[in-house]
Structures are given as structure tokens and as C-alpha cells.
């Protein structure tokens, strides 16, 4: 949903504008477009968001709603340093809406109209960041379809690509049902004009035009009547006069007439990152903190911070709004509000806070319980012995009650959302999850009913329950619970306690025996990573293959680790600002490190295992693909930010070759 923006300034609300959309208080407008209106909103903590509400006429179209729902789901998977994260959405309400983080700044076309073309490192950073964003979009199975200057915001921290996947949802196929071509002249690919095809290659074509426009202030195929521009796009060469020579080759290939002759967005990002890193190497002083690709974009970006006093909220009361917990529980696997309705093949509307729901959601998981206290497979009959003060029993489960009060109701809603979508579709398990509470014992019970449940599914449920409860305990400080208990009720005549753990003590929500007990797992006895090697890895690489491998690996690490931790204030959350990958050529080692002094040992060990798996596969894949690849070992570390380093895992490609 593209919109006419106000350059980061909040415009006054108009008569008829909503006072609240979902959990967000609306304070004004940011703009409007053909598909709807973009409102400026604040959540209960003062977080600035852009809330896009669909026009009523579009909302009445069932086909539009179906496309909107599908594309919102896809967009929720996309994560990258130059993308604007999707925070929440409701596609089932009367006026569908979605909320993204607010990105201050002018759009690219507004900036060029005011200040002229970009140059130097800022231009290279724009090219790198926007290509990186498209690569992340395409990796998630989404095609942007509307790459243009109006959809790129130049924030103080770097470029941000707007509306990834939403343009697809708004426009559907490349040609509307009436046969009218959609898109903006000058940003439409040749194949789109010829056949209506709009795939990732079309996004790359528009990216090439975008970079040329940013560098010169001119559209590479000129302006004029739409049919004239279309002829130029399909038949003539682009005007790249004024584009730096270093960028010309990659932009020319992106603007090739044939889709198959263009680079992928990932290749374009790696090429531009190499150019940007070369510039950064020339200006970074000895001993300075080097960076990965996302950091390089931010480091070489040179635009001032902007602010608008309209955003600053007045003092608010301490009362927490009903519904904010559900919004806060949005993770990369799903969305708030219509989370259950967003699942494939499901039509339920989300539960209201007045009626505690039964959750019918797919579920997946991993291996076996974490410790002896968390893995008791205590089979009991329905007529169990009296309540044990230490362990949960079927009797204590049967005497637990349903949710009462805001905190418990919202916790139940968050559990249904996060468990269903967090362990979702991978194992193709469809069951129901019923939540109940035992306040005197400080226990929350989650009973699983439906098809027979495997142990790996149980462990996946346990991890997601732990993560969700830790988050809710942070929102509702007085939540009087610390234990959670999973009950296998798939055979109602013989329910079984299959999991019990303390979610407050298990700060990393570790649920695998190997994570807690095998601290030496993944450590090669034949060699040890070194501080010198890590120091070498922290020097920015100018090798495009190293940059490509690091970029792909760190993106995969974000996907695998963040999981239910996509709330930025979650201490588990990692991003380009605290996580990096680099290479030590003299050792032949790829190093992965995170600067997270706040992590406890459980979290460090769990992250070490995840990062080691990603690193080993990355080095192995490249070794198999290229004979001249010189890296056969990897190492994973956590830095405390004050000079301390803890190496957690290290090994050779042979350790993951199987």
C-alpha cells in the first residue's frame, strides 16, 4: 500500500479518522494512497508505528482480503536491516489494517527534489541496503512489485524499503481483472510490459533504475507519456551518464532486457557491499570497530536525524490496555489479532478477551526434554493421589481453573498465538491447546488434545510456551506464576504430564538435553580459535564471496535464532547491530560473534549451538561449491563489550558433513 507521505511529519487527523486501531492510539496522519490511509500511531509504551488501514471499498472485496491475508503472512517472514518490520495486522476486521515500525525521513524522490542526487559512500550504501532488502524479500518467497523512489525512505540510520509484499497483495497479479496494467511508468520491467510477468527479476530491474535515479536525478529511460516510456524500456538502452564507473557494470546488468541476464538481488547486494566495504576500508582508522554489511551501510550513511514534536506522547496512566499483550506477542511466524484466521485453511476469528478461547492450531517441535525436572514422563490415571507439593499431577491439573482477569486472559491469548504459529506447520500437527491456571501452586497448565503427539512436538511446544510466558511476565510484572506444565490429553481416559519447567529460571528457554549438559558439543579438540583470528575477522572484507557467504549466513542465523524473539526489547534478539560474521584468512577460519553481555550461560550455550550449526553448513556448502574456497573451519563467540571474549563452539566442516 503505497502512500503519499508527509516527509516524516505527522499531519492532523481528519474527521472520521479512527481514534484507535487495534492496540495503537492514532495521533494523526502520515499520508494516503489508492489502497488506504496511513496513520501515525503509538502503542502503550510510546513506540511509534505507521498504521495502514484499507479503504472500505477494497475491504469489501473477498479476493482482495484473501490476497491481503496471504501477503501479510509472507511479509511477516521477512527480516533485514534495511526493511521496516511488520509488527501486527488484522485482516479479518471490517477495515483490515497492518502496523509497521515508523521510519522517519524523506522518501528518495523527496530527498532528491530537495537536496539533489546522492553521491559517495551514501550512494553506495543506498545501493547495498536496497539490494539487501530485496534479497531478504525474495528469500522469503515474496515479490515486491513496486520498487520505486516513493517506496524507499532515507532514515538517519540508512535506507529502508517500504511495502515489501504489500504491493503484491494490493495489486494481486500483474494485470488487474479488467486487463489494465498496474505499476508506475519508468519502474516497470520489459517482461512486465510484454507478458505481465512480475517476478524477482522485475524487482532487480527496478532496483537498477532506482540506483541510477539516485545517482543522477534522472529516470534512466526518461519521462513522458506512459507508452513512450514503455517503448524506451523495451527497446532502448538506459541513460547512465553520471553514474560512478564502479556501479555502472552492476546497474547495467540489472537493467538487461532479458530477465535471465540480470543478477539476483543477493548477487547485486554482494557486489555493492564489496564496493562499499572497499570505500570503508579506505577510511576506517586502525583499531576501529569494523562491521558487517548492515553495519557498513549504517556507518557510511550520512543523513541527519529528524524529529517531529507531534510524536511525543503526553504522560499516560499506569493502567495497561486490554489487548496490548496480544500485540506485543507478534513474532516473525505470525500476526496479532487475526492470527488464527491467518493460518492456511482456517476461518476462525480471534478470541475476545471476554471469552477464553480453545486454540486449534498446527504445532511442531524438536527433540526431548531439557532436564530431569523438565522431562518427567509421569503417567497417571485420572484418579491420581493427593496433590504433591513439589510436582504437578493430573489432579492438580484437573483442579486448575480457567483464566480470570486481564493478565491471565491476555497470557492465554498470547500462548495460543505463539504456540500455534511458533511451532506451526513444519511437523503438520493439528491439535488444540487449553490453558488453565493454579495460582496457589504458581502453575500454568497447557493441555494438548487431538491427534497423538510426538515428543519432538512436545518439546517445540515447551520452548514456545517458555518464550511466550517470559515475554508476558515482562509485560504483566505482577503475573503470579513461574511454572508451566504440559499435559498430553490426546487420550482423555489417560492424560499424561509430559513437561514441567520454571520459565523464570530457564532464562534461555533451553529445551534440549544437548544444550544444557553437553557443553563441549561442537568443540574440536585438535585446534582452538584465537583472539588474533577474531581480530582479523573483525577487519572488513573486500572479497565479494566472503561478503556473500557472511550475508547469507547471518540472515539464516537471524531466522533460526530469533524465532519468538522478534520483539526488539527481548534480550535474546539479535540483529546487525550486535551480531557479525567475518573471516581470518591466515587461519582459514570463519568467525561468528555476538556482543551480548546481558546473556546468561544457558542462553550463550544455546546460541552457540545454533550459530555453530549455521556456520558449519555455510562453510561446508561453499567448500563443496568452490575448490578455491580457503575456509574449512568455524568458531562462535560471545563478546561482553568490554574486551572479554568467550569462545563457545568451534569445529571443521567434517563435523556437519553428514
Secondary structure as a PSIPRED ss2 file (coil, helix, strand):
# PSIPRED VFORMAT (PSIPRED V4.0)

   1 X C   1.000  0.000  0.000
   2 X C   1.000  0.000  0.000
   3 X C   1.000  0.000  0.000
   4 X E   0.000  0.000  1.000
   5 X E   0.000  0.000  1.000
   6 X C   1.000  0.000  0.000
   7 X C   1.000  0.000  0.000
   8 X C   1.000  0.000  0.000
   9 X C   1.000  0.000  0.000
  10 X C   1.000  0.000  0.000
  11 X E   0.000  0.000  1.000
  12 X C   1.000  0.000  0.000
  13 X C   1.000  0.000  0.000
  14 X C   1.000  0.000  0.000
  15 X C   1.000  0.000  0.000
  16 X C   1.000  0.000  0.000
  17 X C   1.000  0.000  0.000
  18 X C   1.000  0.000  0.000
  19 X C   1.000  0.000  0.000
  20 X E   0.000  0.000  1.000
  21 X E   0.000  0.000  1.000
  22 X C   1.000  0.000  0.000
  23 X C   1.000  0.000  0.000
  24 X E   0.000  0.000  1.000
  25 X E   0.000  0.000  1.000
  26 X E   0.000  0.000  1.000
  27 X E   0.000  0.000  1.000
  28 X E   0.000  0.000  1.000
  29 X E   0.000  0.000  1.000
  30 X E   0.000  0.000  1.000
  31 X E   0.000  0.000  1.000
  32 X E   0.000  0.000  1.000
  33 X C   1.000  0.000  0.000
  34 X C   1.000  0.000  0.000
  35 X C   1.000  0.000  0.000
  36 X E   0.000  0.000  1.000
  37 X E   0.000  0.000  1.000
  38 X E   0.000  0.000  1.000
  39 X E   0.000  0.000  1.000
  40 X E   0.000  0.000  1.000
  41 X E   0.000  0.000  1.000
  42 X E   0.000  0.000  1.000
  43 X C   1.000  0.000  0.000
  44 X C   1.000  0.000  0.000
  45 X C   1.000  0.000  0.000
  46 X C   1.000  0.000  0.000
  47 X C   1.000  0.000  0.000
  48 X E   0.000  0.000  1.000
  49 X E   0.000  0.000  1.000
  50 X E   0.000  0.000  1.000
  51 X E   0.000  0.000  1.000
  52 X E   0.000  0.000  1.000
  53 X E   0.000  0.000  1.000
  54 X E   0.000  0.000  1.000
  55 X C   1.000  0.000  0.000
  56 X H   0.000  1.000  0.000
  57 X H   0.000  1.000  0.000
  58 X H   0.000  1.000  0.000
  59 X H   0.000  1.000  0.000
  60 X C   1.000  0.000  0.000
  61 X C   1.000  0.000  0.000
  62 X H   0.000  1.000  0.000
  63 X H   0.000  1.000  0.000
  64 X H   0.000  1.000  0.000
  65 X H   0.000  1.000  0.000
  66 X H   0.000  1.000  0.000
  67 X H   0.000  1.000  0.000
  68 X H   0.000  1.000  0.000
  69 X H   0.000  1.000  0.000
  70 X H   0.000  1.000  0.000
  71 X H   0.000  1.000  0.000
  72 X H   0.000  1.000  0.000
  73 X H   0.000  1.000  0.000
  74 X H   0.000  1.000  0.000
  75 X H   0.000  1.000  0.000
  76 X H   0.000  1.000  0.000
  77 X C   1.000  0.000  0.000
  78 X C   1.000  0.000  0.000
  79 X C   1.000  0.000  0.000
  80 X C   1.000  0.000  0.000
  81 X C   1.000  0.000  0.000
  82 X C   1.000  0.000  0.000
  83 X E   0.000  0.000  1.000
  84 X C   1.000  0.000  0.000
  85 X C   1.000  0.000  0.000
  86 X E   0.000  0.000  1.000
  87 X E   0.000  0.000  1.000
  88 X E   0.000  0.000  1.000
  89 X E   0.000  0.000  1.000
  90 X E   0.000  0.000  1.000
  91 X C   1.000  0.000  0.000
  92 X C   1.000  0.000  0.000
  93 X C   1.000  0.000  0.000
  94 X C   1.000  0.000  0.000
  95 X C   1.000  0.000  0.000
  96 X C   1.000  0.000  0.000
  97 X E   0.000  0.000  1.000
  98 X E   0.000  0.000  1.000
  99 X E   0.000  0.000  1.000
 100 X E   0.000  0.000  1.000
 101 X E   0.000  0.000  1.000
 102 X C   1.000  0.000  0.000
 103 X C   1.000  0.000  0.000
 104 X C   1.000  0.000  0.000
 105 X C   1.000  0.000  0.000
 106 X E   0.000  0.000  1.000
 107 X E   0.000  0.000  1.000
 108 X H   0.000  1.000  0.000
 109 X H   0.000  1.000  0.000
 110 X H   0.000  1.000  0.000
 111 X H   0.000  1.000  0.000
 112 X H   0.000  1.000  0.000
 113 X H   0.000  1.000  0.000
 114 X H   0.000  1.000  0.000
 115 X H   0.000  1.000  0.000
 116 X C   1.000  0.000  0.000
 117 X C   1.000  0.000  0.000
 118 X C   1.000  0.000  0.000
 119 X C   1.000  0.000  0.000
 120 X H   0.000  1.000  0.000
 121 X H   0.000  1.000  0.000
 122 X H   0.000  1.000  0.000
 123 X H   0.000  1.000  0.000
 124 X H   0.000  1.000  0.000
 125 X H   0.000  1.000  0.000
 126 X H   0.000  1.000  0.000
 127 X H   0.000  1.000  0.000
 128 X H   0.000  1.000  0.000
 129 X H   0.000  1.000  0.000
 130 X H   0.000  1.000  0.000
 131 X H   0.000  1.000  0.000
 132 X H   0.000  1.000  0.000
 133 X H   0.000  1.000  0.000
 134 X H   0.000  1.000  0.000
 135 X H   0.000  1.000  0.000
 136 X H   0.000  1.000  0.000
 137 X H   0.000  1.000  0.000
 138 X H   0.000  1.000  0.000
 139 X H   0.000  1.000  0.000
 140 X C   1.000  0.000  0.000
 141 X C   1.000  0.000  0.000
 142 X C   1.000  0.000  0.000
 143 X C   1.000  0.000  0.000
 144 X C   1.000  0.000  0.000
 145 X C   1.000  0.000  0.000
 146 X C   1.000  0.000  0.000
 147 X C   1.000  0.000  0.000
 148 X C   1.000  0.000  0.000
 149 X H   0.000  1.000  0.000
 150 X H   0.000  1.000  0.000
 151 X H   0.000  1.000  0.000
 152 X E   0.000  0.000  1.000
 153 X E   0.000  0.000  1.000
 154 X E   0.000  0.000  1.000
 155 X E   0.000  0.000  1.000
 156 X C   1.000  0.000  0.000
 157 X C   1.000  0.000  0.000
 158 X E   0.000  0.000  1.000
 159 X E   0.000  0.000  1.000
 160 X E   0.000  0.000  1.000
 161 X E   0.000  0.000  1.000
 162 X C   1.000  0.000  0.000
 163 X C   1.000  0.000  0.000
 164 X C   1.000  0.000  0.000
 165 X C   1.000  0.000  0.000
 166 X H   0.000  1.000  0.000
 167 X H   0.000  1.000  0.000
 168 X H   0.000  1.000  0.000
 169 X H   0.000  1.000  0.000
 170 X H   0.000  1.000  0.000
 171 X H   0.000  1.000  0.000
 172 X C   1.000  0.000  0.000
 173 X C   1.000  0.000  0.000
 174 X C   1.000  0.000  0.000
 175 X E   0.000  0.000  1.000
 176 X C   1.000  0.000  0.000
 177 X C   1.000  0.000  0.000
 178 X C   1.000  0.000  0.000
 179 X C   1.000  0.000  0.000
 180 X C   1.000  0.000  0.000
 181 X E   0.000  0.000  1.000
 182 X C   1.000  0.000  0.000
 183 X C   1.000  0.000  0.000
 184 X C   1.000  0.000  0.000
 185 X C   1.000  0.000  0.000
 186 X C   1.000  0.000  0.000
 187 X C   1.000  0.000  0.000
 188 X C   1.000  0.000  0.000
 189 X C   1.000  0.000  0.000
 190 X H   0.000  1.000  0.000
 191 X H   0.000  1.000  0.000
 192 X H   0.000  1.000  0.000
 193 X H   0.000  1.000  0.000
 194 X H   0.000  1.000  0.000
 195 X H   0.000  1.000  0.000
 196 X C   1.000  0.000  0.000
 197 X C   1.000  0.000  0.000
 198 X C   1.000  0.000  0.000
 199 X C   1.000  0.000  0.000
 200 X H   0.000  1.000  0.000
 201 X H   0.000  1.000  0.000
 202 X H   0.000  1.000  0.000
 203 X H   0.000  1.000  0.000
 204 X H   0.000  1.000  0.000
 205 X H   0.000  1.000  0.000
 206 X H   0.000  1.000  0.000
 207 X H   0.000  1.000  0.000
 208 X H   0.000  1.000  0.000
 209 X H   0.000  1.000  0.000
 210 X H   0.000  1.000  0.000
 211 X H   0.000  1.000  0.000
 212 X H   0.000  1.000  0.000
 213 X H   0.000  1.000  0.000
 214 X H   0.000  1.000  0.000
 215 X H   0.000  1.000  0.000
 216 X H   0.000  1.000  0.000
 217 X C   1.000  0.000  0.000
 218 X C   1.000  0.000  0.000
 219 X C   1.000  0.000  0.000
 220 X C   1.000  0.000  0.000
 221 X C   1.000  0.000  0.000
 222 X C   1.000  0.000  0.000
 223 X C   1.000  0.000  0.000
 224 X C   1.000  0.000  0.000
 225 X C   1.000  0.000  0.000
 226 X H   0.000  1.000  0.000
 227 X H   0.000  1.000  0.000
 228 X H   0.000  1.000  0.000
 229 X H   0.000  1.000  0.000
 230 X H   0.000  1.000  0.000
 231 X H   0.000  1.000  0.000
 232 X H   0.000  1.000  0.000
 233 X H   0.000  1.000  0.000
 234 X H   0.000  1.000  0.000
 235 X H   0.000  1.000  0.000
 236 X C   1.000  0.000  0.000
 237 X C   1.000  0.000  0.000
 238 X C   1.000  0.000  0.000
 239 X C   1.000  0.000  0.000
 240 X C   1.000  0.000  0.000
 241 X C   1.000  0.000  0.000
 242 X C   1.000  0.000  0.000
 243 X C   1.000  0.000  0.000
 244 X C   1.000  0.000  0.000
 245 X H   0.000  1.000  0.000
 246 X H   0.000  1.000  0.000
 247 X H   0.000  1.000  0.000
 248 X H   0.000  1.000  0.000
 249 X H   0.000  1.000  0.000
 250 X H   0.000  1.000  0.000
 251 X H   0.000  1.000  0.000
 252 X H   0.000  1.000  0.000
 253 X H   0.000  1.000  0.000
 254 X H   0.000  1.000  0.000
 255 X C   1.000  0.000  0.000
 256 X C   1.000  0.000  0.000
 257 X C   1.000  0.000  0.000
 258 X C   1.000  0.000  0.000
 259 X H   0.000  1.000  0.000
 260 X H   0.000  1.000  0.000
 261 X H   0.000  1.000  0.000
 262 X C   1.000  0.000  0.000
 263 X C   1.000  0.000  0.000
 264 X C   1.000  0.000  0.000
 265 X H   0.000  1.000  0.000
 266 X H   0.000  1.000  0.000
 267 X H   0.000  1.000  0.000
 268 X H   0.000  1.000  0.000
 269 X H   0.000  1.000  0.000
 270 X H   0.000  1.000  0.000
 271 X H   0.000  1.000  0.000
 272 X H   0.000  1.000  0.000
 273 X H   0.000  1.000  0.000
 274 X H   0.000  1.000  0.000
 275 X H   0.000  1.000  0.000
 276 X H   0.000  1.000  0.000
 277 X H   0.000  1.000  0.000
 278 X H   0.000  1.000  0.000
 279 X H   0.000  1.000  0.000
 280 X H   0.000  1.000  0.000
 281 X H   0.000  1.000  0.000
 282 X H   0.000  1.000  0.000
 283 X H   0.000  1.000  0.000
 284 X C   1.000  0.000  0.000
 285 X C   1.000  0.000  0.000
 286 X C   1.000  0.000  0.000
 287 X C   1.000  0.000  0.000
 288 X C   1.000  0.000  0.000
 289 X C   1.000  0.000  0.000
 290 X C   1.000  0.000  0.000
 291 X C   1.000  0.000  0.000
 292 X C   1.000  0.000  0.000
 293 X H   0.000  1.000  0.000
 294 X H   0.000  1.000  0.000
 295 X H   0.000  1.000  0.000
 296 X H   0.000  1.000  0.000
 297 X H   0.000  1.000  0.000
 298 X H   0.000  1.000  0.000
 299 X H   0.000  1.000  0.000
 300 X H   0.000  1.000  0.000
 301 X C   1.000  0.000  0.000
 302 X C   1.000  0.000  0.000
 303 X C   1.000  0.000  0.000
 304 X C   1.000  0.000  0.000
 305 X C   1.000  0.000  0.000
 306 X C   1.000  0.000  0.000
 307 X C   1.000  0.000  0.000
 308 X C   1.000  0.000  0.000
 309 X H   0.000  1.000  0.000
 310 X H   0.000  1.000  0.000
 311 X H   0.000  1.000  0.000
 312 X C   1.000  0.000  0.000
 313 X C   1.000  0.000  0.000
 314 X C   1.000  0.000  0.000
 315 X C   1.000  0.000  0.000
 316 X C   1.000  0.000  0.000
 317 X C   1.000  0.000  0.000
 318 X C   1.000  0.000  0.000
 319 X C   1.000  0.000  0.000
 320 X C   1.000  0.000  0.000
 321 X C   1.000  0.000  0.000
 322 X C   1.000  0.000  0.000
 323 X C   1.000  0.000  0.000
 324 X H   0.000  1.000  0.000
 325 X H   0.000  1.000  0.000
 326 X H   0.000  1.000  0.000
 327 X H   0.000  1.000  0.000
 328 X H   0.000  1.000  0.000
 329 X C   1.000  0.000  0.000
 330 X C   1.000  0.000  0.000
 331 X C   1.000  0.000  0.000
 332 X C   1.000  0.000  0.000
 333 X C   1.000  0.000  0.000
 334 X C   1.000  0.000  0.000
 335 X C   1.000  0.000  0.000
 336 X C   1.000  0.000  0.000
 337 X C   1.000  0.000  0.000
 338 X C   1.000  0.000  0.000
 339 X C   1.000  0.000  0.000
 340 X C   1.000  0.000  0.000
 341 X C   1.000  0.000  0.000
 342 X C   1.000  0.000  0.000
 343 X C   1.000  0.000  0.000
 344 X C   1.000  0.000  0.000
 345 X C   1.000  0.000  0.000
 346 X C   1.000  0.000  0.000
 347 X C   1.000  0.000  0.000
 348 X C   1.000  0.000  0.000
 349 X C   1.000  0.000  0.000
 350 X C   1.000  0.000  0.000
 351 X C   1.000  0.000  0.000
 352 X C   1.000  0.000  0.000
 353 X C   1.000  0.000  0.000
 354 X C   1.000  0.000  0.000
 355 X C   1.000  0.000  0.000
 356 X C   1.000  0.000  0.000
 357 X C   1.000  0.000  0.000
 358 X C   1.000  0.000  0.000
 359 X E   0.000  0.000  1.000
 360 X E   0.000  0.000  1.000
 361 X E   0.000  0.000  1.000
 362 X E   0.000  0.000  1.000
 363 X E   0.000  0.000  1.000
 364 X C   1.000  0.000  0.000
 365 X C   1.000  0.000  0.000
 366 X C   1.000  0.000  0.000
 367 X C   1.000  0.000  0.000
 368 X C   1.000  0.000  0.000
 369 X C   1.000  0.000  0.000
 370 X C   1.000  0.000  0.000
 371 X C   1.000  0.000  0.000
 372 X C   1.000  0.000  0.000
 373 X C   1.000  0.000  0.000
 374 X C   1.000  0.000  0.000
 375 X C   1.000  0.000  0.000
 376 X C   1.000  0.000  0.000
 377 X C   1.000  0.000  0.000
 378 X E   0.000  0.000  1.000
 379 X E   0.000  0.000  1.000
 380 X C   1.000  0.000  0.000
 381 X C   1.000  0.000  0.000
 382 X C   1.000  0.000  0.000
 383 X C   1.000  0.000  0.000
 384 X C   1.000  0.000  0.000
 385 X C   1.000  0.000  0.000
 386 X C   1.000  0.000  0.000
 387 X C   1.000  0.000  0.000
 388 X C   1.000  0.000  0.000
 389 X C   1.000  0.000  0.000
 390 X C   1.000  0.000  0.000
 391 X C   1.000  0.000  0.000
 392 X C   1.000  0.000  0.000
 393 X C   1.000  0.000  0.000
 394 X H   0.000  1.000  0.000
 395 X H   0.000  1.000  0.000
 396 X H   0.000  1.000  0.000
 397 X H   0.000  1.000  0.000
 398 X H   0.000  1.000  0.000
 399 X H   0.000  1.000  0.000
 400 X C   1.000  0.000  0.000
 401 X E   0.000  0.000  1.000
 402 X C   1.000  0.000  0.000
 403 X C   1.000  0.000  0.000
 404 X C   1.000  0.000  0.000
 405 X H   0.000  1.000  0.000
 406 X H   0.000  1.000  0.000
 407 X H   0.000  1.000  0.000
 408 X H   0.000  1.000  0.000
 409 X H   0.000  1.000  0.000
 410 X H   0.000  1.000  0.000
 411 X H   0.000  1.000  0.000
 412 X H   0.000  1.000  0.000
 413 X H   0.000  1.000  0.000
 414 X H   0.000  1.000  0.000
 415 X H   0.000  1.000  0.000
 416 X H   0.000  1.000  0.000
 417 X H   0.000  1.000  0.000
 418 X H   0.000  1.000  0.000
 419 X H   0.000  1.000  0.000
 420 X H   0.000  1.000  0.000
 421 X H   0.000  1.000  0.000
 422 X H   0.000  1.000  0.000
 423 X C   1.000  0.000  0.000
 424 X C   1.000  0.000  0.000
 425 X C   1.000  0.000  0.000
 426 X C   1.000  0.000  0.000
 427 X C   1.000  0.000  0.000
 428 X C   1.000  0.000  0.000
 429 X E   0.000  0.000  1.000
 430 X E   0.000  0.000  1.000
 431 X E   0.000  0.000  1.000
 432 X E   0.000  0.000  1.000
 433 X E   0.000  0.000  1.000
 434 X E   0.000  0.000  1.000
 435 X E   0.000  0.000  1.000
 436 X E   0.000  0.000  1.000
 437 X E   0.000  0.000  1.000
 438 X E   0.000  0.000  1.000
 439 X H   0.000  1.000  0.000
 440 X H   0.000  1.000  0.000
 441 X H   0.000  1.000  0.000
 442 X C   1.000  0.000  0.000
 443 X E   0.000  0.000  1.000
 444 X E   0.000  0.000  1.000
 445 X E   0.000  0.000  1.000
 446 X E   0.000  0.000  1.000
 447 X E   0.000  0.000  1.000
 448 X E   0.000  0.000  1.000
 449 X E   0.000  0.000  1.000
 450 X E   0.000  0.000  1.000
 451 X C   1.000  0.000  0.000
 452 X C   1.000  0.000  0.000
 453 X C   1.000  0.000  0.000
 454 X C   1.000  0.000  0.000
 455 X H   0.000  1.000  0.000
 456 X H   0.000  1.000  0.000
 457 X H   0.000  1.000  0.000
 458 X H   0.000  1.000  0.000
 459 X H   0.000  1.000  0.000
 460 X H   0.000  1.000  0.000
 461 X H   0.000  1.000  0.000
 462 X H   0.000  1.000  0.000
 463 X H   0.000  1.000  0.000
 464 X H   0.000  1.000  0.000
 465 X H   0.000  1.000  0.000
 466 X H   0.000  1.000  0.000
 467 X H   0.000  1.000  0.000
 468 X H   0.000  1.000  0.000
 469 X H   0.000  1.000  0.000
 470 X H   0.000  1.000  0.000
 471 X H   0.000  1.000  0.000
 472 X H   0.000  1.000  0.000
 473 X H   0.000  1.000  0.000
 474 X H   0.000  1.000  0.000
 475 X H   0.000  1.000  0.000
 476 X C   1.000  0.000  0.000
 477 X C   1.000  0.000  0.000
 478 X C   1.000  0.000  0.000
 479 X C   1.000  0.000  0.000
 480 X C   1.000  0.000  0.000
 481 X C   1.000  0.000  0.000
 482 X C   1.000  0.000  0.000
 483 X E   0.000  0.000  1.000
 484 X E   0.000  0.000  1.000
 485 X E   0.000  0.000  1.000
 486 X E   0.000  0.000  1.000
 487 X E   0.000  0.000  1.000
 488 X E   0.000  0.000  1.000
 489 X C   1.000  0.000  0.000
 490 X C   1.000  0.000  0.000
 491 X C   1.000  0.000  0.000
 492 X H   0.000  1.000  0.000
 493 X H   0.000  1.000  0.000
 494 X H   0.000  1.000  0.000
 495 X C   1.000  0.000  0.000
 496 X E   0.000  0.000  1.000
 497 X E   0.000  0.000  1.000
 498 X E   0.000  0.000  1.000
 499 X E   0.000  0.000  1.000
 500 X E   0.000  0.000  1.000
 501 X E   0.000  0.000  1.000
 502 X E   0.000  0.000  1.000
 503 X C   1.000  0.000  0.000
 504 X C   1.000  0.000  0.000
 505 X C   1.000  0.000  0.000
 506 X C   1.000  0.000  0.000
 507 X C   1.000  0.000  0.000
 508 X C   1.000  0.000  0.000
 509 X C   1.000  0.000  0.000
 510 X C   1.000  0.000  0.000
 511 X C   1.000  0.000  0.000
 512 X C   1.000  0.000  0.000
 513 X H   0.000  1.000  0.000
 514 X H   0.000  1.000  0.000
 515 X H   0.000  1.000  0.000
 516 X H   0.000  1.000  0.000
 517 X H   0.000  1.000  0.000
 518 X C   1.000  0.000  0.000
 519 X C   1.000  0.000  0.000
 520 X C   1.000  0.000  0.000
 521 X C   1.000  0.000  0.000
 522 X C   1.000  0.000  0.000
 523 X E   0.000  0.000  1.000
 524 X C   1.000  0.000  0.000
 525 X C   1.000  0.000  0.000
 526 X C   1.000  0.000  0.000
 527 X C   1.000  0.000  0.000
 528 X C   1.000  0.000  0.000
 529 X C   1.000  0.000  0.000
 530 X C   1.000  0.000  0.000
 531 X H   0.000  1.000  0.000
 532 X H   0.000  1.000  0.000
 533 X H   0.000  1.000  0.000
 534 X H   0.000  1.000  0.000
 535 X H   0.000  1.000  0.000
 536 X H   0.000  1.000  0.000
 537 X H   0.000  1.000  0.000
 538 X C   1.000  0.000  0.000
 539 X C   1.000  0.000  0.000
 540 X C   1.000  0.000  0.000
 541 X C   1.000  0.000  0.000
 542 X C   1.000  0.000  0.000
 543 X C   1.000  0.000  0.000
 544 X H   0.000  1.000  0.000
 545 X H   0.000  1.000  0.000
 546 X H   0.000  1.000  0.000
 547 X H   0.000  1.000  0.000
 548 X H   0.000  1.000  0.000
 549 X H   0.000  1.000  0.000
 550 X H   0.000  1.000  0.000
 551 X H   0.000  1.000  0.000
 552 X H   0.000  1.000  0.000
 553 X H   0.000  1.000  0.000
 554 X H   0.000  1.000  0.000
 555 X H   0.000  1.000  0.000
 556 X H   0.000  1.000  0.000
 557 X H   0.000  1.000  0.000
 558 X H   0.000  1.000  0.000
 559 X H   0.000  1.000  0.000
 560 X H   0.000  1.000  0.000
 561 X H   0.000  1.000  0.000
 562 X H   0.000  1.000  0.000
 563 X C   1.000  0.000  0.000
 564 X C   1.000  0.000  0.000
 565 X C   1.000  0.000  0.000
 566 X C   1.000  0.000  0.000
 567 X C   1.000  0.000  0.000
 568 X C   1.000  0.000  0.000
 569 X C   1.000  0.000  0.000
 570 X C   1.000  0.000  0.000
 571 X C   1.000  0.000  0.000
 572 X C   1.000  0.000  0.000
 573 X C   1.000  0.000  0.000
 574 X C   1.000  0.000  0.000
 575 X C   1.000  0.000  0.000
 576 X C   1.000  0.000  0.000
 577 X C   1.000  0.000  0.000
 578 X C   1.000  0.000  0.000
 579 X E   0.000  0.000  1.000
 580 X E   0.000  0.000  1.000
 581 X E   0.000  0.000  1.000
 582 X E   0.000  0.000  1.000
 583 X E   0.000  0.000  1.000
 584 X E   0.000  0.000  1.000
 585 X C   1.000  0.000  0.000
 586 X C   1.000  0.000  0.000
 587 X C   1.000  0.000  0.000
 588 X C   1.000  0.000  0.000
 589 X E   0.000  0.000  1.000
 590 X E   0.000  0.000  1.000
 591 X E   0.000  0.000  1.000
 592 X E   0.000  0.000  1.000
 593 X E   0.000  0.000  1.000
 594 X E   0.000  0.000  1.000
 595 X E   0.000  0.000  1.000
 596 X C   1.000  0.000  0.000
 597 X C   1.000  0.000  0.000
 598 X C   1.000  0.000  0.000
 599 X C   1.000  0.000  0.000
 600 X C   1.000  0.000  0.000
 601 X H   0.000  1.000  0.000
 602 X H   0.000  1.000  0.000
 603 X H   0.000  1.000  0.000
 604 X H   0.000  1.000  0.000
 605 X H   0.000  1.000  0.000
 606 X H   0.000  1.000  0.000
 607 X H   0.000  1.000  0.000
 608 X H   0.000  1.000  0.000
 609 X H   0.000  1.000  0.000
 610 X H   0.000  1.000  0.000
 611 X H   0.000  1.000  0.000
 612 X H   0.000  1.000  0.000
 613 X H   0.000  1.000  0.000
 614 X H   0.000  1.000  0.000
 615 X H   0.000  1.000  0.000
 616 X H   0.000  1.000  0.000
 617 X H   0.000  1.000  0.000
 618 X H   0.000  1.000  0.000
 619 X H   0.000  1.000  0.000
 620 X H   0.000  1.000  0.000
 621 X H   0.000  1.000  0.000
 622 X H   0.000  1.000  0.000
 623 X H   0.000  1.000  0.000
 624 X H   0.000  1.000  0.000
 625 X H   0.000  1.000  0.000
 626 X C   1.000  0.000  0.000
 627 X C   1.000  0.000  0.000
 628 X C   1.000  0.000  0.000
 629 X C   1.000  0.000  0.000
 630 X C   1.000  0.000  0.000
 631 X C   1.000  0.000  0.000
 632 X C   1.000  0.000  0.000
 633 X E   0.000  0.000  1.000
 634 X E   0.000  0.000  1.000
 635 X E   0.000  0.000  1.000
 636 X E   0.000  0.000  1.000
 637 X E   0.000  0.000  1.000
 638 X E   0.000  0.000  1.000
 639 X E   0.000  0.000  1.000
 640 X C   1.000  0.000  0.000
 641 X C   1.000  0.000  0.000
 642 X C   1.000  0.000  0.000
 643 X C   1.000  0.000  0.000
 644 X C   1.000  0.000  0.000
 645 X E   0.000  0.000  1.000
 646 X E   0.000  0.000  1.000
 647 X E   0.000  0.000  1.000
 648 X E   0.000  0.000  1.000
 649 X E   0.000  0.000  1.000
 650 X E   0.000  0.000  1.000
 651 X E   0.000  0.000  1.000
 652 X E   0.000  0.000  1.000
 653 X H   0.000  1.000  0.000
 654 X H   0.000  1.000  0.000
 655 X H   0.000  1.000  0.000
 656 X H   0.000  1.000  0.000
 657 X C   1.000  0.000  0.000
 658 X C   1.000  0.000  0.000
